[in-house]
């Protein structure tokens, strides 16, 4: 059974690369889960620890294809 792995981490949801990566994953048909998106954007910055990153997690079986997409935007 596949497990979730972290593909990338971002500081906030308005980063261009964050949104571009999500769009590219959607177009490639790669399912993903976003972790901590609301914690970084809804809570006031003083209340949210700065070490909490927005994570994009994917299934381990999709990692190779997703890494190629990620590399193309870095």
N, CA, C and O atoms as a CHARMM CRD file, in Angstrom:
* protein
*
  296
    1    1 UNK  N      0.83500  -1.18400   0.00000 PROA 1      0.00000
    2    1 UNK  CA     0.00000   0.00000   0.00000 PROA 1      0.00000
    3    1 UNK  C      0.87900   1.24600   0.00000 PROA 1      0.00000
    4    1 UNK  O      1.85600   1.33300   0.74400 PROA 1      0.00000
    5    2 UNK  N      0.52000   2.19800  -0.83800 PROA 2      0.00000
    6    2 UNK  CA     1.27200   3.45200  -0.93100 PROA 2      0.00000
    7    2 UNK  C      1.15000   4.27200   0.34100 PROA 2      0.00000
    8    2 UNK  O      0.12100   4.25300   1.01600 PROA 2      0.00000
    9    3 UNK  N      2.20900   4.98600   0.65200 PROA 3      0.00000
   10    3 UNK  CA     2.15600   5.92300   1.76600 PROA 3      0.00000
   11    3 UNK  C      2.34500   7.33300   1.22300 PROA 3      0.00000
   12    3 UNK  O      2.85000   7.52100   0.11600 PROA 3      0.00000
   13    4 UNK  N      1.93700   8.31500   2.00700 PROA 4      0.00000
   14    4 UNK  CA     2.11100   9.70300   1.60500 PROA 4      0.00000
   15    4 UNK  C      3.52800  10.15500   1.90600 PROA 4      0.00000
   16    4 UNK  O      4.08000   9.85900   2.96500 PROA 4      0.00000
   17    5 UNK  N      4.10500  10.87800   0.95700 PROA 5      0.00000
   18    5 UNK  CA     5.44000  11.45300   1.13100 PROA 5      0.00000
   19    5 UNK  C      5.36600  12.94300   0.81000 PROA 5      0.00000
   20    5 UNK  O      4.54400  13.37400   0.00200 PROA 5      0.00000
   21    6 UNK  N      6.22700  13.71500   1.44600 PROA 6      0.00000
   22    6 UNK  CA     6.25600  15.14800   1.20100 PROA 6      0.00000
   23    6 UNK  C      7.01800  15.43300  -0.08800 PROA 6      0.00000
   24    6 UNK  O      8.18200  15.06100  -0.23200 PROA 6      0.00000
   25    7 UNK  N      6.34900  16.09300  -1.01200 PROA 7      0.00000
   26    7 UNK  CA     6.97200  16.47500  -2.27500 PROA 7      0.00000
   27    7 UNK  C      7.67900  17.81300  -2.13600 PROA 7      0.00000
   28    7 UNK  O      8.80000  17.97900  -2.61900 PROA 7      0.00000
   29    8 UNK  N      7.02500  18.77500  -1.47500 PROA 8      0.00000
   30    8 UNK  CA     7.60300  20.11400  -1.36000 PROA 8      0.00000
   31    8 UNK  C      7.01300  20.83400  -0.16100 PROA 8      0.00000
   32    8 UNK  O      5.93100  20.49400   0.31700 PROA 8      0.00000
   33    9 UNK  N      7.74600  21.84000   0.32000 PROA 9      0.00000
   34    9 UNK  CA     7.28300  22.68400   1.42600 PROA 9      0.00000
   35    9 UNK  C      7.38700  24.14100   0.99400 PROA 9      0.00000
   36    9 UNK  O      8.31500  24.53100   0.28600 PROA 9      0.00000
   37   10 UNK  N      6.41300  24.93600   1.43400 PROA 10     0.00000
   38   10 UNK  CA     6.37400  26.35100   1.07200 PROA 10     0.00000
   39   10 UNK  C      6.05200  27.18200   2.30800 PROA 10     0.00000
   40   10 UNK  O      5.44900  26.68600   3.26000 PROA 10     0.00000
   41   11 UNK  N      6.45400  28.44300   2.28900 PROA 11     0.00000
   42   11 UNK  CA     6.23400  29.34700   3.41500 PROA 11     0.00000
   43   11 UNK  C      4.85400  29.93300   3.46400 PROA 11     0.00000
   44   11 UNK  O      4.35100  30.23600   4.54600 PROA 11     0.00000
   45   12 UNK  N      4.21200  30.10600   2.29700 PROA 12     0.00000
   46   12 UNK  CA     2.84900  30.62700   2.28000 PROA 12     0.00000
   47   12 UNK  C      2.16300  30.23900   0.97700 PROA 12     0.00000
   48   12 UNK  O      2.80100  29.78500   0.02600 PROA 12     0.00000
   49   13 UNK  N      0.84800  30.42800   0.95900 PROA 13     0.00000
   50   13 UNK  CA     0.04500  29.97200  -0.17100 PROA 13     0.00000
   51   13 UNK  C      0.01100  30.95800  -1.32400 PROA 13     0.00000
   52   13 UNK  O     -0.63400  30.69000  -2.33800 PROA 13     0.00000
   53   14 UNK  N      0.68300  32.08800  -1.19700 PROA 14     0.00000
   54   14 UNK  CA     0.68200  33.03300  -2.31800 PROA 14     0.00000
   55   14 UNK  C      1.95800  32.93600  -3.14900 PROA 14     0.00000
   56   14 UNK  O      2.13900  33.69200  -4.10400 PROA 14     0.00000
   57   15 UNK  N      2.83400  32.01500  -2.79100 PROA 15     0.00000
   58   15 UNK  CA     4.04100  31.80300  -3.59200 PROA 15     0.00000
   59   15 UNK  C      3.64200  31.28000  -4.96800 PROA 15     0.00000
   60   15 UNK  O      2.79900  30.39100  -5.08600 PROA 15     0.00000
   61   16 UNK  N      4.24500  31.83000  -5.98600 PROA 16     0.00000
   62   16 UNK  CA     3.92600  31.43800  -7.35700 PROA 16     0.00000
   63   16 UNK  C      4.24100  29.96100  -7.57700 PROA 16     0.00000
   64   16 UNK  O      3.44700  29.24000  -8.18100 PROA 16     0.00000
   65   17 UNK  N      5.38800  29.51200  -7.09400 PROA 17     0.00000
   66   17 UNK  CA     5.78100  28.11300  -7.30200 PROA 17     0.00000
   67   17 UNK  C      4.80800  27.14500  -6.63000 PROA 17     0.00000
   68   17 UNK  O      4.55800  26.05700  -7.14900 PROA 17     0.00000
   69   18 UNK  N      4.26400  27.53400  -5.48700 PROA 18     0.00000
   70   18 UNK  CA     3.28400  26.70000  -4.78100 PROA 18     0.00000
   71   18 UNK  C      2.05200  26.48800  -5.65500 PROA 18     0.00000
   72   18 UNK  O      1.61500  25.35600  -5.86100 PROA 18     0.00000
   73   19 UNK  N      1.50300  27.57200  -6.16200 PROA 19     0.00000
   74   19 UNK  CA     0.29800  27.48500  -6.98400 PROA 19     0.00000
   75   19 UNK  C      0.57500  26.83200  -8.32900 PROA 19     0.00000
   76   19 UNK  O     -0.26300  26.08800  -8.83900 PROA 19     0.00000
   77   20 UNK  N      1.72900  27.10000  -8.90400 PROA 20     0.00000
   78   20 UNK  CA     2.10200  26.47100 -10.16400 PROA 20     0.00000
   79   20 UNK  C      2.23900  24.95900 -10.00500 PROA 20     0.00000
   80   20 UNK  O      1.77100  24.19800 -10.85200 PROA 20     0.00000
   81   21 UNK  N      2.87400  24.52900  -8.93100 PROA 21     0.00000
   82   21 UNK  CA     3.03800  23.09300  -8.69600 PROA 21     0.00000
   83   21 UNK  C      1.68500  22.40600  -8.53200 PROA 21     0.00000
   84   21 UNK  O      1.46900  21.33000  -9.09000 PROA 21     0.00000
   85   22 UNK  N      0.78300  23.00700  -7.78400 PROA 22     0.00000
   86   22 UNK  CA    -0.54900  22.41100  -7.62200 PROA 22     0.00000
   87   22 UNK  C     -1.25400  22.29500  -8.97300 PROA 22     0.00000
   88   22 UNK  O     -1.87000  21.26800  -9.26000 PROA 22     0.00000
   89   23 UNK  N     -1.17100  23.33100  -9.80200 PROA 23     0.00000
   90   23 UNK  CA    -1.78900  23.28100 -11.13100 PROA 23     0.00000
   91   23 UNK  C     -1.17300  22.18500 -11.98900 PROA 23     0.00000
   92   23 UNK  O     -1.88500  21.46900 -12.69300 PROA 23     0.00000
   93   24 UNK  N      0.14700  22.05500 -11.93100 PROA 24     0.00000
   94   24 UNK  CA     0.82900  21.03900 -12.73300 PROA 24     0.00000
   95   24 UNK  C      0.46200  19.63400 -12.26400 PROA 24     0.00000
   96   24 UNK  O      0.28200  18.73500 -13.08500 PROA 24     0.00000
   97   25 UNK  N      0.35200  19.43900 -10.96400 PROA 25     0.00000
   98   25 UNK  CA    -0.06500  18.13300 -10.44000 PROA 25     0.00000
   99   25 UNK  C     -1.48300  17.80800 -10.88800 PROA 25     0.00000
  100   25 UNK  O     -1.77400  16.67500 -11.27200 PROA 25     0.00000
  101   26 UNK  N     -2.36500  18.80300 -10.83700 PROA 26     0.00000
  102   26 UNK  CA    -3.74400  18.59700 -11.30800 PROA 26     0.00000
  103   26 UNK  C     -3.75800  18.18200 -12.77200 PROA 26     0.00000
  104   26 UNK  O     -4.44200  17.22700 -13.13900 PROA 26     0.00000
  105   27 UNK  N     -3.01600  18.88500 -13.60500 PROA 27     0.00000
  106   27 UNK  CA    -2.98300  18.58800 -15.03700 PROA 27     0.00000
  107   27 UNK  C     -2.39800  17.21400 -15.32500 PROA 27     0.00000
  108   27 UNK  O     -2.80200  16.55300 -16.28100 PROA 27     0.00000
  109   28 UNK  N     -1.44800  16.78100 -14.50200 PROA 28     0.00000
  110   28 UNK  CA    -0.83100  15.46300 -14.69600 PROA 28     0.00000
  111   28 UNK  C     -1.66500  14.33900 -14.09400 PROA 28     0.00000
  112   28 UNK  O     -1.34600  13.16300 -14.26500 PROA 28     0.00000
  113   29 UNK  N     -2.73500  14.70100 -13.38800 PROA 29     0.00000
  114   29 UNK  CA    -3.57900  13.68100 -12.77100 PROA 29     0.00000
  115   29 UNK  C     -2.97800  13.07300 -11.51800 PROA 29     0.00000
  116   29 UNK  O     -3.35100  11.96900 -11.12100 PROA 29     0.00000
  117   30 UNK  N     -2.05600  13.78000 -10.89700 PROA 30     0.00000
  118   30 UNK  CA    -1.42300  13.30000  -9.66300 PROA 30     0.00000
  119   30 UNK  C     -2.19200  13.86900  -8.48300 PROA 30     0.00000
  120   30 UNK  O     -2.29800  15.08400  -8.32000 PROA 30     0.00000
  121   31 UNK  N     -2.72300  12.98300  -7.67200 PROA 31     0.00000
  122   31 UNK  CA    -3.47800  13.41900  -6.49600 PROA 31     0.00000
  123   31 UNK  C     -2.51800  13.86500  -5.40900 PROA 31     0.00000
  124   31 UNK  O     -1.44400  13.29000  -5.23600 PROA 31     0.00000
  125   32 UNK  N     -2.92000  14.90100  -4.67600 PROA 32     0.00000
  126   32 UNK  CA    -2.07100  15.43400  -3.61600 PROA 32     0.00000
  127   32 UNK  C     -2.92300  15.92300  -2.45600 PROA 32     0.00000
  128   32 UNK  O     -4.13100  16.12300  -2.58300 PROA 32     0.00000
  129   33 UNK  N     -2.26100  16.10600  -1.32900 PROA 33     0.00000
  130   33 UNK  CA    -2.88600  16.63500  -0.12200 PROA 33     0.00000
  131   33 UNK  C     -2.03700  17.81000   0.33400 PROA 33     0.00000
  132   33 UNK  O     -0.80800  17.73600   0.32900 PROA 33     0.00000
  133   34 UNK  N     -2.69600  18.89600   0.72900 PROA 34     0.00000
  134   34 UNK  CA    -1.98700  20.06400   1.24100 PROA 34     0.00000
  135   34 UNK  C     -2.16300  20.09200   2.75800 PROA 34     0.00000
  136   34 UNK  O     -3.28500  20.02700   3.26100 PROA 34     0.00000
  137   35 UNK  N     -1.05300  20.18800   3.47800 PROA 35     0.00000
  138   35 UNK  CA    -1.04700  20.20100   4.93700 PROA 35     0.00000
  139   35 UNK  C     -0.63400  21.59000   5.42700 PROA 35     0.00000
  140   35 UNK  O      0.28900  22.19400   4.88100 PROA 35     0.00000
  141   36 UNK  N     -1.30700  22.08500   6.43600 PROA 36     0.00000
  142   36 UNK  CA    -0.99100  23.35800   7.11200 PROA 36     0.00000
  143   36 UNK  C     -1.30700  24.60600   6.29200 PROA 36     0.00000
  144   36 UNK  O     -0.85300  25.69400   6.64600 PROA 36     0.00000
  145   37 UNK  N     -2.06200  24.48400   5.22100 PROA 37     0.00000
  146   37 UNK  CA    -2.35600  25.67000   4.41200 PROA 37     0.00000
  147   37 UNK  C     -3.12700  26.70400   5.22500 PROA 37     0.00000
  148   37 UNK  O     -2.80200  27.89100   5.17800 PROA 37     0.00000
  149   38 UNK  N     -4.12300  26.28000   5.95600 PROA 38     0.00000
  150   38 UNK  CA    -4.91100  27.22400   6.74000 PROA 38     0.00000
  151   38 UNK  C     -4.13700  27.75900   7.93000 PROA 38     0.00000
  152   38 UNK  O     -4.31800  28.91700   8.30600 PROA 38     0.00000
  153   39 UNK  N     -3.29800  26.96300   8.52000 PROA 39     0.00000
  154   39 UNK  CA    -2.52600  27.41600   9.68500 PROA 39     0.00000
  155   39 UNK  C     -1.60500  28.56700   9.31300 PROA 39     0.00000
  156   39 UNK  O     -1.37500  29.45600  10.13300 PROA 39     0.00000
  157   40 UNK  N     -1.08000  28.57100   8.11400 PROA 40     0.00000
  158   40 UNK  CA    -0.15300  29.62900   7.69200 PROA 40     0.00000
  159   40 UNK  C     -0.86900  30.86000   7.15900 PROA 40     0.00000
  160   40 UNK  O     -0.27900  31.94100   7.12500 PROA 40     0.00000
  161   41 UNK  N     -2.11900  30.72900   6.74300 PROA 41     0.00000
  162   41 UNK  CA    -2.77400  31.84400   6.07900 PROA 41     0.00000
  163   41 UNK  C     -3.93200  32.45800   6.85700 PROA 41     0.00000
  164   41 UNK  O     -4.25400  33.62900   6.65300 PROA 41     0.00000
  165   42 UNK  N     -4.55200  31.70500   7.72700 PROA 42     0.00000
  166   42 UNK  CA    -5.70300  32.21700   8.46500 PROA 42     0.00000
  167   42 UNK  C     -5.28300  32.81200   9.79800 PROA 42     0.00000
  168   42 UNK  O     -5.76800  33.87500  10.18600 PROA 42     0.00000
  169   43 UNK  N     -4.40300  32.14800  10.48800 PROA 43     0.00000
  170   43 UNK  CA    -3.96300  32.61400  11.80100 PROA 43     0.00000
  171   43 UNK  C     -3.05400  33.82300  11.67100 PROA 43     0.00000
  172   43 UNK  O     -2.26100  33.90200  10.73300 PROA 43     0.00000
  173   44 UNK  N     -3.15500  34.74800  12.58400 PROA 44     0.00000
  174   44 UNK  CA    -2.22500  35.88700  12.57400 PROA 44     0.00000
  175   44 UNK  C     -0.78100  35.40000  12.70000 PROA 44     0.00000
  176   44 UNK  O     -0.50900  34.41000  13.38000 PROA 44     0.00000
  177   45 UNK  N      0.12100  36.09100  12.05100 PROA 45     0.00000
  178   45 UNK  CA     1.52000  35.66900  12.02800 PROA 45     0.00000
  179   45 UNK  C      2.12400  35.56900  13.42700 PROA 45     0.00000
  180   45 UNK  O      3.01200  34.74700  13.65100 PROA 45     0.00000
  181   46 UNK  N      1.66400  36.38200  14.36400 PROA 46     0.00000
  182   46 UNK  CA     2.21700  36.33300  15.71000 PROA 46     0.00000
  183   46 UNK  C      1.81500  35.06600  16.45000 PROA 46     0.00000
  184   46 UNK  O      2.50000  34.64600  17.38300 PROA 46     0.00000
  185   47 UNK  N      0.71100  34.45600  16.04000 PROA 47     0.00000
  186   47 UNK  CA     0.21400  33.26700  16.73100 PROA 47     0.00000
  187   47 UNK  C      0.66300  31.97200  16.07500 PROA 47     0.00000
  188   47 UNK  O      0.58400  30.90800  16.68700 PROA 47     0.00000
  189   48 UNK  N      1.13100  32.05000  14.84500 PROA 48     0.00000
  190   48 UNK  CA     1.52600  30.85300  14.12300 PROA 48     0.00000
  191   48 UNK  C      3.04100  30.71200  14.15400 PROA 48     0.00000
  192   48 UNK  O      3.75300  31.62200  13.72900 PROA 48     0.00000
  193   49 UNK  N      3.54200  29.59400  14.64600 PROA 49     0.00000
  194   49 UNK  CA     5.00000  29.40800  14.64100 PROA 49     0.00000
  195   49 UNK  C      5.56600  29.49600  13.23100 PROA 49     0.00000
  196   49 UNK  O      4.97800  28.98300  12.27900 PROA 49     0.00000
  197   50 UNK  N      6.70000  30.14500  13.11100 PROA 50     0.00000
  198   50 UNK  CA     7.28300  30.35300  11.78000 PROA 50     0.00000
  199   50 UNK  C      7.84800  29.07300  11.17600 PROA 50     0.00000
  200   50 UNK  O      8.12600  29.02800   9.97800 PROA 50     0.00000
  201   51 UNK  N      8.02000  28.03600  11.98500 PROA 51     0.00000
  202   51 UNK  CA     8.57900  26.80000  11.45600 PROA 51     0.00000
  203   51 UNK  C      7.52000  25.86700  10.87400 PROA 51     0.00000
  204   51 UNK  O      7.84700  24.76000  10.44800 PROA 51     0.00000
  205   52 UNK  N      6.26800  26.28900  10.84800 PROA 52     0.00000
  206   52 UNK  CA     5.22200  25.47600  10.23800 PROA 52     0.00000
  207   52 UNK  C      5.18200  25.79400   8.74700 PROA 52     0.00000
  208   52 UNK  O      4.92900  26.93400   8.35700 PROA 52     0.00000
  209   53 UNK  N      5.42800  24.80800   7.93400 PROA 53     0.00000
  210   53 UNK  CA     5.44700  24.99600   6.48600 PROA 53     0.00000
  211   53 UNK  C      4.19700  24.37700   5.87500 PROA 53     0.00000
  212   53 UNK  O      3.61800  23.44100   6.42600 PROA 53     0.00000
  213   54 UNK  N      3.79700  24.90900   4.74100 PROA 54     0.00000
  214   54 UNK  CA     2.73400  24.29100   3.95500 PROA 54     0.00000
  215   54 UNK  C      3.38300  23.14400   3.19000 PROA 54     0.00000
  216   54 UNK  O      4.36200  23.34500   2.47200 PROA 54     0.00000
  217   55 UNK  N      2.84100  21.95700   3.34500 PROA 55     0.00000
  218   55 UNK  CA     3.41400  20.77700   2.69500 PROA 55     0.00000
  219   55 UNK  C      2.47800  20.26000   1.61500 PROA 55     0.00000
  220   55 UNK  O      1.26100  20.22700   1.79300 PROA 55     0.00000
  221   56 UNK  N      3.05600  19.86200   0.50600 PROA 56     0.00000
  222   56 UNK  CA     2.30700  19.13700  -0.52400 PROA 56     0.00000
  223   56 UNK  C      2.76400  17.69200  -0.44600 PROA 56     0.00000
  224   56 UNK  O      3.93700  17.38300  -0.65500 PROA 56     0.00000
  225   57 UNK  N      1.81900  16.81000  -0.14000 PROA 57     0.00000
  226   57 UNK  CA     2.12400  15.38800  -0.01600 PROA 57     0.00000
  227   57 UNK  C      1.43900  14.63300  -1.14400 PROA 57     0.00000
  228   57 UNK  O      0.32500  14.96100  -1.55000 PROA 57     0.00000
  229   58 UNK  N      2.12800  13.62000  -1.63800 PROA 58     0.00000
  230   58 UNK  CA     1.61900  12.78700  -2.72200 PROA 58     0.00000
  231   58 UNK  C      1.83200  11.31800  -2.36200 PROA 58     0.00000
  232   58 UNK  O      2.51700  10.99900  -1.39000 PROA 58     0.00000
  233   59 UNK  N      1.24300  10.43800  -3.15000 PROA 59     0.00000
  234   59 UNK  CA     1.48900   9.01500  -2.95800 PROA 59     0.00000
  235   59 UNK  C      2.90200   8.68000  -3.41900 PROA 59     0.00000
  236   59 UNK  O      3.39500   9.22500  -4.40700 PROA 59     0.00000
  237   60 UNK  N      3.53000   7.79600  -2.70300 PROA 60     0.00000
  238   60 UNK  CA     4.90900   7.42300  -3.01400 PROA 60     0.00000
  239   60 UNK  C      5.05300   6.89800  -4.44800 PROA 60     0.00000
  240   60 UNK  O      6.08900   7.10000  -5.08100 PROA 60     0.00000
  241   61 UNK  N      4.02900   6.23300  -4.95300 PROA 61     0.00000
  242   61 UNK  CA     4.10200   5.68500  -6.31900 PROA 61     0.00000
  243   61 UNK  C      4.12500   6.77800  -7.38300 PROA 61     0.00000
  244   61 UNK  O      4.53400   6.51600  -8.51400 PROA 61     0.00000
  245   62 UNK  N      3.69600   7.99500  -7.05100 PROA 62     0.00000
  246   62 UNK  CA     3.71300   9.11300  -7.99900 PROA 62     0.00000
  247   62 UNK  C      4.94100  10.00500  -7.83500 PROA 62     0.00000
  248   62 UNK  O      5.06800  11.01100  -8.53400 PROA 62     0.00000
  249   63 UNK  N      5.83500   9.65400  -6.93300 PROA 63     0.00000
  250   63 UNK  CA     6.95100  10.52300  -6.59100 PROA 63     0.00000
  251   63 UNK  C      7.85600  10.83700  -7.78000 PROA 63     0.00000
  252   63 UNK  O      8.22900  11.99500  -7.96700 PROA 63     0.00000
  253   64 UNK  N      8.20700   9.87100  -8.56300 PROA 64     0.00000
  254   64 UNK  CA     9.13200  10.10300  -9.67900 PROA 64     0.00000
  255   64 UNK  C      8.54900  11.10100 -10.67900 PROA 64     0.00000
  256   64 UNK  O      9.23600  12.03100 -11.10100 PROA 64     0.00000
  257   65 UNK  N      7.29000  10.90900 -11.05800 PROA 65     0.00000
  258   65 UNK  CA     6.65600  11.84200 -12.00300 PROA 65     0.00000
  259   65 UNK  C      6.53200  13.23600 -11.39800 PROA 65     0.00000
  260   65 UNK  O      6.76800  14.23700 -12.07400 PROA 65     0.00000
  261   66 UNK  N      6.16100  13.29500 -10.12400 PROA 66     0.00000
  262   66 UNK  CA     5.96800  14.59200  -9.45900 PROA 66     0.00000
  263   66 UNK  C      7.29600  15.33800  -9.28800 PROA 66     0.00000
  264   66 UNK  O      7.33000  16.56300  -9.40400 PROA 66     0.00000
  265   67 UNK  N      8.37200  14.62500  -9.01900 PROA 67     0.00000
  266   67 UNK  CA     9.67800  15.27500  -8.89000 PROA 67     0.00000
  267   67 UNK  C     10.11000  15.92200 -10.20400 PROA 67     0.00000
  268   67 UNK  O     10.74100  16.97800 -10.19300 PROA 67     0.00000
  269   68 UNK  N      9.78000  15.30500 -11.32400 PROA 68     0.00000
  270   68 UNK  CA    10.10700  15.90000 -12.61600 PROA 68     0.00000
  271   68 UNK  C      9.35500  17.21300 -12.80700 PROA 68     0.00000
  272   68 UNK  O      9.90600  18.17900 -13.33500 PROA 68     0.00000
  273   69 UNK  N      8.10000  17.24400 -12.37800 PROA 69     0.00000
  274   69 UNK  CA     7.32500  18.49300 -12.46500 PROA 69     0.00000
  275   69 UNK  C      7.93200  19.56300 -11.55400 PROA 69     0.00000
  276   69 UNK  O      8.08300  20.71900 -11.95000 PROA 69     0.00000
  277   70 UNK  N      8.27300  19.15900 -10.33700 PROA 70     0.00000
  278   70 UNK  CA     8.84500  20.09500  -9.38200 PROA 70     0.00000
  279   70 UNK  C     10.17700  20.66200  -9.89600 PROA 70     0.00000
  280   70 UNK  O     10.42000  21.86500  -9.80500 PROA 70     0.00000
  281   71 UNK  N     11.02200  19.79900 -10.42500 PROA 71     0.00000
  282   71 UNK  CA    12.31800  20.23800 -10.95200 PROA 71     0.00000
  283   71 UNK  C     12.17200  21.23800 -12.08900 PROA 71     0.00000
  284   71 UNK  O     13.02900  22.10300 -12.27100 PROA 71     0.00000
  285   72 UNK  N     11.10400  21.12500 -12.84600 PROA 72     0.00000
  286   72 UNK  CA    10.91200  22.01800 -13.99400 PROA 72     0.00000
  287   72 UNK  C     10.56400  23.44500 -13.57600 PROA 72     0.00000
  288   72 UNK  O     10.70100  24.36600 -14.38000 PROA 72     0.00000
  289   73 UNK  N     10.11900  23.64600 -12.34200 PROA 73     0.00000
  290   73 UNK  CA     9.78100  24.99600 -11.89800 PROA 73     0.00000
  291   73 UNK  C     10.79400  25.56400 -10.91300 PROA 73     0.00000
  292   73 UNK  O     10.68200  26.72700 -10.52600 PROA 73     0.00000
  293   74 UNK  N     11.77400  24.77600 -10.49900 PROA 74     0.00000
  294   74 UNK  CA    12.77700  25.29200  -9.54300 PROA 74     0.00000
  295   74 UNK  C     13.91000  25.99700 -10.22000 PROA 74     0.00000
  296   74 UNK  O     14.82400  26.48100  -9.55100 PROA 74     0.00000
